[in-house]
Amino acid sequence: MGEPLNVGIIGCGKIISQYLETLARLDDVRLIAVADIDASRAAAVAESVPGVRALTVDEILAAGDIAVIVNLTIPAAHAEVSLRIIAAGKSVYVEKPLTSTTAEARGVLAAAAEAGVFVGCAPDTVLGTGIQTARRAIDDGVIGSPISATATMVTPGHERWHPNPDFYYVAGGGPLLDMGPYYITALVTLLGPVARVMGAASATRSTRTISNGDRDGEVIPVSTPTHVTGVLVHESGAISTIVTSFDAVATTASNIEVHGELGTLGVPDPNHFAGDVRLWALGDTEWSTLPVSAGYSGASRGYGLADMAWTSSDGRLGGSRANGALAFHVLEVMESLLHSAETFESATITSTVERPSAVPLSAR
């Protein structure tokens, strides 16, 4: 694009530190300003990053030198804040999930289309060497025709480490909407869009006790499922099974495995950008590690935003692989899984999406 892509950030909570680290080392993206409903948090961030202004939300929306605003607010606020960003004539990059519901997401995407701005959305971990190397192996036919996949995310709960975990345990939270975007985006990247789902869910405890920070010992209520299992039927015919849990303690299962007629791939944690891709080919007697062959090497959170700059042309945004259409499809899959768990009926996915283009091995 020539000049760096000027960005602002709304939301200066815990996750912003990861974005700041990434943006500090990318020449093609330049952080201009930050804002938060708590002015002191924005001021603290601006003080720590030379050249960054601390603004109010209204001021950052009105800033004429910002092209894209990163929405790092809590999930319940994603839709409202994204709509305000779009109304201000700016493109938006949203931390996952895109919104809390598909109804909200449709409104955001429609508003962006009418305004002629772009919507990008995390997770961008699928752009790293881990998922991209696995994708290349599948596309190259290393395991033959894909048959199925399994995805497993197990943790005893975020109240053990997060100082303010309340939003994880209300509608719009839970393990599926929190961690599912990483796993389902990876599954769509590897196997293509999903056509139908079936789900089951439970909640083991009605309360959680915070065990760190200033609120150590405080009890908070739980009003959303904390263990979700789903079956995803991909348009290709491949069948994936996903387990996400804030209830279970540990697992020996791989984060993701993809099974084909000629072999099985062990895919690294989709919450990270890198990791070994392992292959057990038909006739082998042990796992082998595939060489890194694709993806942004050294990627970290914020690369989806940078991909906006790298894939744009003629000064226009719109080519990012971490895009709103993909995020909407993933959100519909998750929402449909939860609905299926309530109704005990399978659900048809009404949206579809093209797999984003592969990322060649790049040192960016």
C-alpha positions in Angstrom: 0.0 0.0 0.0 3.0 2.3 0.2 2.3 4.2 3.4 1.7 2.2 6.5 -1.9 1.4 7.4 -2.8 3.7 10.2 -4.9 2.0 13.0 -6.5 2.8 16.3 -7.6 0.5 19.1 -10.8 0.6 21.1 -10.5 -1.5 24.2 -7.4 -1.5 26.4 -8.0 -4.7 28.4 -5.8 -7.8 28.9 -5.4 -8.8 25.3 -4.1 -5.5 24.0 -0.6 -6.3 25.2 -0.3 -9.0 22.5 -1.4 -6.7 19.8 1.0 -3.9 20.9 3.9 -6.4 20.8 3.0 -7.3 17.2 2.3 -3.8 15.9 5.6 -2.6 17.3 7.6 -4.8 14.9 5.5 -4.5 11.7 6.4 -1.6 9.4 3.3 -1.9 7.3 0.9 -1.1 10.2 1.2 1.9 12.4 -0.7 2.4 15.7 -1.9 6.0 16.0 -4.3 6.1 19.0 -6.1 4.1 21.7 -9.3 4.6 23.5 -11.3 2.9 26.3 -14.4 3.7 28.4 -11.9 3.8 31.3 -9.7 6.7 30.3 -6.9 5.7 32.7 -6.4 2.4 30.9 -6.1 4.2 27.5 -3.7 6.7 29.1 -1.5 3.9 30.5 -1.2 2.2 27.1 -0.4 5.5 25.3 2.2 6.3 27.9 3.9 2.9 27.2 4.0 3.3 23.4 5.8 6.4 22.0 3.8 8.4 19.5 0.4 6.9 20.4 -2.4 9.2 21.6 -4.9 8.4 24.3 -8.4 9.5 23.1 -12.0 9.2 24.1 -14.1 6.8 22.0 -15.8 9.7 20.3 -12.4 11.3 19.5 -10.9 8.1 18.0 -14.0 7.6 15.8 -13.6 11.2 14.5 -9.8 11.0 13.9 -9.1 11.7 10.3 -5.7 10.0 10.3 -7.0 6.5 11.2 -8.2 4.0 8.5 -8.9 1.0 10.6 -10.0 0.6 14.2 -9.3 -2.6 16.1 -12.2 -3.6 18.3 -10.9 -5.2 21.5 -13.9 -4.7 23.6 -15.7 -7.6 25.4 -17.8 -9.8 23.1 -21.1 -8.4 24.3 -20.0 -5.0 23.0 -18.5 -6.1 19.7 -21.6 -5.3 17.6 -22.3 -1.9 19.1 -18.7 -0.7 18.8 -18.2 -2.1 15.3 -21.3 -0.4 14.1 -20.1 2.9 15.5 -16.7 2.4 13.8 -18.4 1.6 10.5 -20.7 4.7 10.8 -17.6 6.8 11.2 -16.5 5.6 7.8 -13.6 3.4 9.0 -12.9 -0.3 8.5 -12.9 -2.5 11.5 -10.9 -5.5 12.7 -12.6 -7.3 15.5 -11.3 -9.6 18.2 -13.2 -12.9 18.1 -16.1 -13.7 18.0 -17.4 -11.3 15.3 -20.4 -10.6 17.5 -22.5 -12.5 20.1 -25.2 -13.6 17.6 -25.5 -14.0 13.9 -28.4 -11.5 13.9 -25.9 -8.9 15.1 -23.3 -10.0 12.7 -25.6 -9.7 9.7 -26.2 -6.1 10.7 -22.5 -5.4 11.0 -21.6 -6.9 7.6 -24.6 -5.2 5.9 -23.6 -1.8 7.4 -20.0 -2.3 6.2 -21.1 -3.2 2.7 -23.3 -0.1 2.5 -20.5 2.1 3.8 -17.9 0.6 1.5 -15.6 -0.4 4.4 -13.9 -3.7 5.3 -14.6 -6.0 8.2 -11.8 -8.2 9.4 -11.9 -10.6 12.4 -9.7 -12.8 14.5 -8.6 -15.5 15.0 -5.6 -14.9 12.7 -3.7 -17.8 14.2 -4.6 -19.9 11.1 -2.2 -17.7 9.1 0.8 -19.0 11.0 3.1 -21.9 10.0 1.3 -24.5 12.0 -2.2 -24.5 10.4 -0.9 -23.4 7.0 1.7 -26.3 6.9 -1.1 -28.7 7.7 -3.3 -27.2 5.0 -0.6 -27.5 2.4 -0.1 -31.2 3.3 -3.8 -31.8 2.9 -4.0 -29.8 -0.4 -0.9 -31.7 -1.7 -2.7 -35.0 -1.1 -0.3 -36.3 1.6 -3.1 -38.0 3.5 -5.3 -38.7 0.5 -9.0 -37.7 0.6 -9.8 -36.3 4.1 -12.4 -38.4 5.9 -12.7 -36.8 9.3 -11.2 -34.6 12.0 -11.2 -34.2 15.7 -10.7 -31.0 17.7 -10.3 -30.9 21.5 -10.0 -28.0 23.9 -10.1 -28.8 27.6 -9.4 -26.5 30.5 -10.8 -26.3 34.1 -11.9 -22.7 33.6 -10.6 -19.2 33.0 -11.4 -18.0 36.5 -8.1 -19.7 37.5 -6.1 -17.0 35.6 -8.3 -14.2 34.4 -8.8 -11.4 37.0 -12.3 -10.5 35.6 -13.7 -13.8 34.1 -17.4 -12.9 34.4 -18.1 -12.6 30.7 -16.9 -16.1 30.0 -19.8 -17.5 32.0 -22.8 -15.6 30.6 -24.6 -15.7 27.2 -22.0 -14.9 24.5 -19.3 -16.6 26.5 -18.6 -20.2 27.4 -15.9 -22.5 26.0 -17.4 -22.7 22.5 -17.8 -19.0 21.8 -14.5 -18.3 23.5 -12.2 -21.0 22.1 -14.3 -22.4 19.4 -13.4 -19.7 16.9 -9.8 -20.9 16.9 -10.7 -24.6 16.3 -13.6 -24.1 13.9 -11.7 -21.5 11.8 -8.9 -24.0 11.6 -11.2 -26.8 10.6 -12.8 -24.6 7.9 -9.3 -23.6 6.7 -8.2 -27.3 6.5 -11.4 -28.9 5.3 -13.7 -26.2 3.9 -17.1 -24.8 5.0 -19.6 -26.6 7.2 -23.0 -27.7 5.9 -24.7 -29.2 9.0 -24.1 -29.6 12.7 -25.3 -31.5 15.7 -24.5 -30.5 19.3 -24.9 -31.4 23.0 -24.0 -29.3 26.0 -24.0 -29.2 29.8 -22.9 -27.0 32.7 -21.3 -28.9 35.6 -21.4 -26.0 38.1 -23.8 -23.1 38.7 -21.0 -20.8 40.1 -17.3 -20.3 39.7 -14.7 -18.9 42.2 -12.1 -16.5 41.0 -8.7 -17.7 42.2 -6.4 -14.8 41.3 -6.0 -11.0 41.4 -7.9 -8.4 43.4 -11.1 -10.5 43.3 -9.5 -13.7 44.6 -12.2 -15.8 46.3 -15.2 -14.0 44.8 -18.0 -16.3 43.5 -19.6 -15.5 40.2 -22.7 -17.1 38.6 -22.7 -19.3 35.5 -25.6 -19.0 33.0 -24.2 -20.6 29.9 -23.1 -24.1 28.9 -19.5 -24.8 30.0 -19.0 -28.1 28.1 -20.0 -28.4 24.4 -19.6 -31.3 22.0 -20.5 -31.0 18.4 -20.4 -32.9 15.1 -19.7 -30.8 11.9 -20.5 -32.2 8.5 -18.4 -30.3 6.0 -19.6 -29.5 2.5 -16.8 -31.8 1.2 -18.3 -34.7 3.1 -15.6 -34.8 5.8 -17.0 -35.1 9.3 -15.4 -33.2 12.3 -16.0 -33.7 16.0 -15.3 -30.9 18.4 -15.1 -30.8 22.2 -14.7 -27.5 24.1 -14.8 -27.5 27.9 -14.4 -25.2 30.9 -15.2 -28.2 33.1 -12.7 -31.0 32.4 -9.2 -31.0 33.8 -6.9 -32.3 31.2 -6.6 -34.4 28.0 -4.1 -36.5 26.1 -5.9 -35.8 22.8 -4.2 -33.8 20.1 -5.6 -30.3 19.6 -6.6 -31.3 16.1 -6.2 -34.5 14.1 -7.2 -34.9 10.5 -7.7 -38.4 9.1 -7.4 -39.3 5.5 -7.4 -42.6 3.5 -3.6 -42.4 3.3 -2.6 -41.0 6.7 -3.4 -38.9 9.7 -2.1 -35.4 10.5 -1.5 -34.2 14.0 -2.2 -30.4 13.8 -0.8 -28.0 16.4 -2.8 -25.9 18.8 -4.9 -23.4 16.8 -4.6 -20.9 19.6 -1.0 -20.5 18.6 0.6 -19.6 15.3 3.3 -22.2 15.0 3.9 -25.8 16.1 4.9 -29.1 14.7 2.7 -30.8 12.1 3.0 -34.6 12.5 2.2 -37.3 10.0 1.5 -41.0 10.4 1.3 -42.3 6.9 -0.3 -45.5 5.9 2.2 -48.3 6.6 4.4 -46.2 9.0 5.2 -47.3 12.5 5.6 -43.9 14.1 4.9 -40.2 13.7 7.2 -38.0 11.6 7.4 -34.2 11.7 6.7 -32.4 8.4 9.0 -29.5 7.5 7.5 -26.0 7.8 6.2 -25.3 4.3 3.6 -22.5 4.5 2.4 -19.6 6.6 3.7 -16.4 8.1 6.8 -17.3 10.0 7.1 -15.6 13.4 3.4 -14.5 13.3 1.6 -13.2 16.4 -1.8 -11.6 17.2 -2.4 -8.8 14.9 -1.2 -10.5 11.7 -4.8 -10.7 10.4 -4.8 -6.9 10.6 -1.4 -6.7 8.9 -2.7 -9.1 6.2 -5.3 -6.4 5.4 -2.4 -4.1 4.3 -0.4 -6.9 2.6 -3.3 -8.2 0.5 -4.9 -4.8 -0.4 -4.4 -3.1 -3.8 -4.8 0.4 -5.2 -5.0 1.8 -1.7 -8.2 -0.2 -0.9 -8.7 -2.7 1.8 -10.6 -5.9 1.3 -8.3 -8.8 0.7 -7.6 -10.0 4.2 -7.8 -13.7 4.8 -9.1 -13.1 8.3 -12.3 -11.6 7.0 -15.9 -11.0 8.1 -17.5 -13.6 5.9 -15.3 -16.4 7.4 -16.0 -15.1 10.9 -19.7 -15.0 10.2 -19.7 -18.6 9.0 -17.8 -19.8 12.1 -20.2 -17.8 14.3 -23.2 -19.5 12.6 -21.6 -22.9 13.1 -21.2 -22.2 16.9 -24.6 -20.6 17.3 -26.2 -23.6 15.5 -24.3 -26.1 17.7 -25.7 -24.4 20.8 -29.2 -24.3 19.3 -28.9 -28.0 18.4 -27.9 -28.8 21.9 -31.1 -27.1 23.2 -33.5 -28.7 20.7 -31.8 -32.1 20.3 -32.1 -31.6 16.5 -29.4 -31.2 13.8 -29.1 -27.7 12.2 -28.4 -26.7 8.7 -25.8 -24.0 8.2 -27.3 -21.4 5.8 -24.0 -19.5 5.1 -21.0 -20.7 3.2 -17.6 -19.3 2.5 -14.6 -19.9 0.3 -11.5 -21.1 2.0 -9.2 -18.1 2.3 -6.2 -18.4 -0.1 -3.3 -20.3 1.3 -0.4 -18.3 2.8 3.0 -19.1 1.2 5.9 -19.5 3.5 6.9 -15.9 4.4 9.3 -14.4 6.9 7.1 -11.2 7.3 
